[in-house]
């Protein structure tokens, strides 16, 4: 059964400009994705990128977060309803253990491109269907970091200063960091080091989670962001990797990721820090008397 995709960012824009009960204009897009030897890309995920929300997706320079996801069936076919607009499309078939996020080595990966090899925009119009026919071919992904990419790097640390494994970076254009982030990274290793690449130099706000999804943190999860007291923009320079942007995170409810040693220490450290802050404030008040 085809599942209708609704983009959060799209809905926010629509509802702010129209009545809640106004009808959203939608169209359809369909096709079939293949791998080599005319074999369908079966049981994969089709991904959509709203052209208004960010740059075209890339196969190697950066990982853009899709605005929508749906299923590809056993024959490599898809038919999806989308709000009217312009989109880039791609597909991922997971071979690795990771079930979400950027493709990993060995996963099949595809981006719809024009004859010049550039990501192609597909226009969805109200009440109409875009029939793409047969697309191909999806190929096994091999991660690399080309020269001249733009990005930010550093280490994810817990409140005790120890590296955090399994952390994910998300980059936003705005300080509020709401809605769908524009860029993401792969998970950190045991050393806690990350690199998140973007399409161009500029100011980016960074958030850290350990899942590729939104919602409130669950027991055992981590959360953090760049900036001590409030979100602070990290600067990326075009063609360079900005280094040394370390970020501290907190584990919630005295539980850490199962693979992370020392779980449950962050909350105690945070409590001690809050006590110290309170004591300092009390001292200042006493000195003013």
Secondary structure, 3 states (H helix, E strand, C coil): CCCCCCCHHHHHHHHHHCCCCCCCCEEEEEEEEEEHHHEECCCCEEEEEECCCCCCCCCCCCEECCCEEEECCCCCEEEEEEECEEEEEEEEECCCCCCCCCCCCCCEEEECECCCCCECCEEECCCCEEEEEEECCCEECCCCCCCCCEEEEEEEECCCCCECCCCEEEEECCCCCCCCCCEECCCCCCCCEEEEEECCCEEEEEEEECCCCCCCCCCCCEEEECCCCCCCCEEECCCCEECCCCEEEEECCCCCCCCCCCCCHHHHHHHHHHHHHHHHHHHHHHHHC
